[in-house]
Amino acid sequence: MAFLASTSAIPRYIDRYGYVFSWRRLWNAGKVLASMGISWATGRPVVWGRPFMMMVEPTNFCNLKCPLCPSGNGEMTRERGSMGLDDFKELIDDAGDELMLLMLWNQGEPFINKSLLDMIGYARSKKIATITSTNGHYIRTREQAEDIVRSGLSEMIVSLDGVDQKTYEAYRVGGKLQKVIDGTRLVAEAKRELQSKTPLINMQFIVFRHNEEDIAEAERLAVQLEADQFLIKTAQVYSDDEAASFLPDEELFRRYEQGEGGELQVKGQPAKGCKVLWYSSMVNWNGDVAPCCFDKNVDFGMGDAFNGHDSQQSSFGEIWKGRAYMDFREKILHDRKSVDMCRNCSEGYRGMFTLVKELRG
């Protein structure tokens, strides 16, 4: 999935909780943004500072078989596994002093990794805001819900995508809507009993052809479950057949249009440049660093943050400013559309990628 949490998410955590604030992080963010501007002006990559956002993949195993997800539909070619807690701590020790926001998900169900809450707690101890995205099937008991609240998790995105079992399982294949509802309710109750504002519960609704008439009902359900936010998201597809099967009729909820040659393309996508390559990075479960979460199979590997046998770098910091990363940035600065995954990316997209509605004050 796309980088849901954009730079606009950071002020929310500063305003509500304060714990991402430090002069070091602000100074780093300033350097990142300044170098980004210079890169755009000169046409060559200049990188100052380190990423102030990072996506980390706890695991690429998943319990569901969602047809548009490489993890669920069997199209993922890379090895499966889960990140070890020691490796995670090493990464956060290296990169965490500059991080404002840590997104703990990618191509799997995060709660399959039994160390997830320990990871969240470690990041929280470093005063980093954390978000995870879940299908909600692994929150089964009051104790589990209380552990999530106590972990210090800042926000939990819960995939809803349906208001009854039939529409839900049309995409969330193998899933049970009632488990999502029960798990969300348990976390809301645990927050209330523990008198905690966090995690924010964000009910996500990806709009497809089969559920586009259910948006209003889904929002009502989110309110009933005491969610803090309701998020409408557009779907990503990879082929004309998938577009015909899954994209909704309502133009507002389609991020694609027909190109001059009849091909499917993201609306208004810029021909060059990508801000994500300056302010964020993607570290997969085994340490493989990718430019972003659109690189599903790490076709553009930047190095191994855990010092694997294929890596010549000794740390994430060296990878961030290493030759592979700089060459990729330069390529995208000049011709973003020459890279397949970048042509199907939402960064710079002119239209509704996500719409977040606040449900609670």
Secondary structure, 3 states (H helix, E strand, C coil): CCCCCCCCHHHHHHHHCCCCCCHHHHHHHHHHHHHHHHHHHHCCCCCCCCCCEEEECCECCCCCCCCCCHHHHCCCCCCCCECCHHHHHHHHHHHCCCCCEEEECCCCCHHHCCCHHHHHHHHHHCCCEEEEEECCCCCCCHHHHHHHHHHCCCEEEEECCCCCHHHHHHHCCCCCHHHHHHHHHHHHHHHHHHCCCCCEEEEEEEECCCCHHHHHHHHHHHHHCCCCEEEEEECCCCCHHHHHHHCCCCHHHCCEEECCCCCEEECCCCCCCCCHHHHEEEECCCCEEECCCCCCCCCCCCEECCCCCCCCCCCHHHHHCCHHHHHHHHHHHHHHHHCHHHHCCCCCCCCCCEEEEECCC
